[in-house]
Amino acid sequence: MTDPRKLGMFLGAVLLAVTPHVASAQQRCVTEAEVSAMTIYAVPSMVKSLQSRCAGRLSSTGFLATRGQQFAGRYAALQTTVWPRAKSGLLKIIASRTQSEAAIRNQNTRGLDMIGNLPDEAVRPFVDALIVQELTPQIDLANCSKIERAMQAVAPIDPEVSAGLVGLVVGLAQPKDISICPESGQ
């Protein structure tokens, strides 16, 4: 599958182009709750990417073919609720990049300035499409069935619980490319 940090940076670049003033006001570290929100927000697009990329490699009676839409729907039902926190996390990821990366990012996102005044309801479908566009070609075809099995294993778990676990694991792992905020004794 793809590197979630690269996808997060890409989405953050898009969101930064849409609302650059928000990123400068935000703290630089990403909370575990924001990681969880980004996870919930991205799952429906991830399912769509996997279905598209792996269509010829997976069984027509397998999990994605028979229950993939239902699985994605459980997460999609939460997208509106988690969007503000997901957006905040993505903006922080981009804001934390180095100055040289910022110069490249600004050059590559100038064409997105026109959507800066659009409401989130107009921007979100664009972000969703970009997730699919960027993620689909990065899925290793040799991993299609493994990813499908992982989704099937997670499917019975409540989306908030599974995304919370992702946030916790990322917080424990402390990836180099993303600054995770220290726990505040929640």
C-alpha positions as CSV (number, residue, x, y, z in Angstrom):
1,M,0.0,0.0,0.0
2,T,1.1,3.6,0.1
3,D,3.0,5.4,2.7
4,P,0.4,7.2,4.8
5,R,2.8,10.0,5.6
6,K,3.2,10.8,1.9
7,L,-0.6,10.8,1.5
8,G,-1.0,13.0,4.5
9,M,1.6,15.5,3.2
10,F,-0.1,15.5,-0.2
11,L,-3.5,16.1,1.3
12,G,-2.1,18.7,3.6
13,A,-0.6,20.6,0.6
14,V,-4.0,20.7,-1.0
15,L,-5.6,21.9,2.2
16,L,-2.9,24.4,2.8
17,A,-3.5,25.9,-0.6
18,V,-7.1,26.2,0.3
19,T,-6.7,27.8,3.7
20,P,-3.1,29.0,4.2
21,H,-4.0,31.3,7.1
22,V,-5.3,28.5,9.2
23,A,-1.9,26.6,9.2
24,S,0.1,29.5,10.5
25,A,-2.2,29.8,13.5
26,Q,-2.0,26.1,14.4
27,Q,0.4,24.4,16.6
28,R,3.0,22.4,14.7
29,C,2.4,18.9,16.2
30,V,-0.5,16.7,15.2
31,T,-2.6,15.2,18.0
32,E,-3.6,11.5,18.1
33,A,-7.2,12.7,17.8
34,E,-6.3,14.4,14.5
35,V,-4.6,11.3,13.2
36,S,-7.7,9.3,14.1
37,A,-9.9,11.9,12.3
38,M,-7.7,11.7,9.2
39,T,-7.9,8.0,9.3
40,I,-11.7,8.0,9.4
41,Y,-11.9,10.6,6.7
42,A,-9.6,8.8,4.3
43,V,-11.1,5.2,4.6
44,P,-13.9,5.6,2.0
45,S,-11.4,6.9,-0.6
46,M,-8.9,4.2,0.4
47,V,-11.6,1.5,-0.3
48,K,-12.4,3.1,-3.6
49,S,-8.7,3.1,-4.5
50,L,-8.2,-0.5,-3.6
51,Q,-11.3,-1.6,-5.5
52,S,-10.1,0.3,-8.6
53,R,-6.5,-0.9,-8.5
54,C,-7.2,-4.5,-7.4
55,A,-10.4,-5.2,-9.4
56,G,-8.8,-7.9,-11.5
57,R,-6.9,-9.5,-8.6
58,L,-9.6,-10.0,-6.0
59,S,-12.5,-12.5,-6.0
60,S,-15.9,-11.3,-7.1
61,T,-17.2,-12.9,-4.0
62,G,-14.6,-11.5,-1.6
63,F,-14.9,-8.9,1.1
64,L,-14.4,-5.8,-1.1
65,A,-16.8,-7.0,-3.7
66,T,-19.6,-8.0,-1.3
67,R,-19.1,-5.8,1.7
68,G,-16.7,-3.1,0.7
69,Q,-19.3,-0.4,0.2
70,Q,-20.9,-1.2,3.5
71,F,-17.5,-1.0,5.2
72,A,-16.7,2.4,3.5
73,G,-20.2,3.7,4.3
74,R,-19.6,3.3,8.0
75,Y,-16.6,5.6,7.8
76,A,-18.3,7.9,5.2
77,A,-21.1,8.5,7.7
78,L,-18.6,10.1,10.0
79,Q,-16.7,12.2,7.5
80,T,-18.7,15.4,8.1
81,T,-18.1,15.1,11.9
82,V,-14.4,14.4,11.6
83,W,-13.6,16.8,8.7
84,P,-12.6,19.9,10.9
85,R,-10.2,17.8,13.0
86,A,-8.8,15.9,9.9
87,K,-8.3,19.2,8.1
88,S,-6.5,20.7,11.1
89,G,-4.2,17.7,11.3
90,L,-3.4,17.8,7.6
91,L,-2.7,21.5,7.7
92,K,-0.3,21.0,10.6
93,I,1.6,18.2,8.7
94,I,2.2,20.6,5.9
95,A,3.0,23.6,8.1
96,S,5.8,21.5,9.7
97,R,7.7,20.9,6.5
98,T,11.1,22.7,6.0
99,Q,11.4,26.0,4.2
100,S,12.8,24.4,1.0
101,E,9.8,22.0,0.9
102,A,7.5,25.0,1.5
103,A,9.0,26.8,-1.5
104,I,8.4,23.7,-3.7
105,R,4.9,23.3,-2.3
106,N,3.9,26.9,-2.9
107,Q,5.1,26.6,-6.5
108,N,3.1,23.4,-7.0
109,T,-0.2,24.6,-5.4
110,R,-0.6,28.1,-6.9
111,G,-3.3,26.7,-9.3
112,L,-5.3,25.8,-6.2
113,D,-5.6,29.3,-5.0
114,M,-8.9,29.8,-6.8
115,I,-10.6,27.3,-4.5
116,G,-9.4,29.2,-1.4
117,N,-12.7,30.9,-0.9
118,L,-14.9,27.8,-1.4
119,P,-16.7,26.3,1.5
120,D,-15.6,22.9,2.9
121,E,-18.5,21.2,1.3
122,A,-17.1,22.2,-2.1
123,V,-13.5,21.4,-1.3
124,R,-14.0,18.0,0.3
125,P,-15.1,16.2,-2.9
126,F,-12.0,17.6,-4.5
127,V,-9.8,16.2,-1.7
128,D,-11.6,12.9,-1.9
129,A,-10.8,12.6,-5.6
130,L,-7.2,13.6,-5.0
131,I,-6.8,10.8,-2.3
132,V,-8.1,8.2,-4.9
133,Q,-5.9,9.7,-7.7
134,E,-2.8,9.7,-5.6
135,L,-3.3,6.4,-3.7
136,T,-4.5,4.1,-6.5
137,P,-1.2,3.9,-8.4
138,Q,0.8,3.4,-5.2
139,I,-1.0,0.2,-4.2
140,D,1.3,-2.7,-4.8
141,L,-0.7,-5.3,-6.8
142,A,1.1,-8.1,-4.9
143,N,-0.6,-6.7,-1.7
144,C,-4.2,-6.5,-2.9
145,S,-5.4,-9.6,-1.1
146,K,-3.5,-8.7,2.1
147,I,-5.0,-5.3,2.2
148,E,-8.4,-6.7,1.6
149,R,-7.9,-9.2,4.5
150,A,-6.8,-6.3,6.7
151,M,-9.9,-4.3,5.9
152,Q,-12.0,-7.4,6.5
153,A,-10.4,-7.9,9.9
154,V,-11.0,-4.3,10.9
155,A,-14.6,-4.2,9.5
156,P,-16.4,-5.5,12.7
157,I,-14.6,-2.9,14.8
158,D,-16.4,0.5,15.4
159,P,-14.8,3.1,13.1
160,E,-14.0,5.4,16.0
161,V,-12.3,2.6,17.9
162,S,-10.2,1.4,14.9
163,A,-9.2,5.0,14.0
164,G,-8.4,5.6,17.7
165,L,-6.1,2.7,17.6
166,V,-4.4,4.1,14.5
167,G,-3.9,7.4,16.3
168,L,-2.5,5.6,19.4
169,V,-0.1,3.5,17.3
170,V,1.1,6.6,15.4
171,G,1.6,8.4,18.7
172,L,3.6,5.4,20.1
173,A,5.7,5.1,16.9
174,Q,6.5,8.8,16.7
175,P,7.3,8.8,13.0
176,K,10.1,11.1,11.9
177,D,8.1,12.9,9.3
178,I,5.2,13.9,11.5
179,S,5.5,15.6,14.9
180,I,2.9,13.9,17.2
181,C,1.9,16.0,20.2
182,P,2.8,14.6,23.6
183,E,-0.2,13.2,25.4
184,S,-1.9,15.8,27.7
185,G,-3.2,13.4,30.3
186,Q,-6.6,12.8,28.6
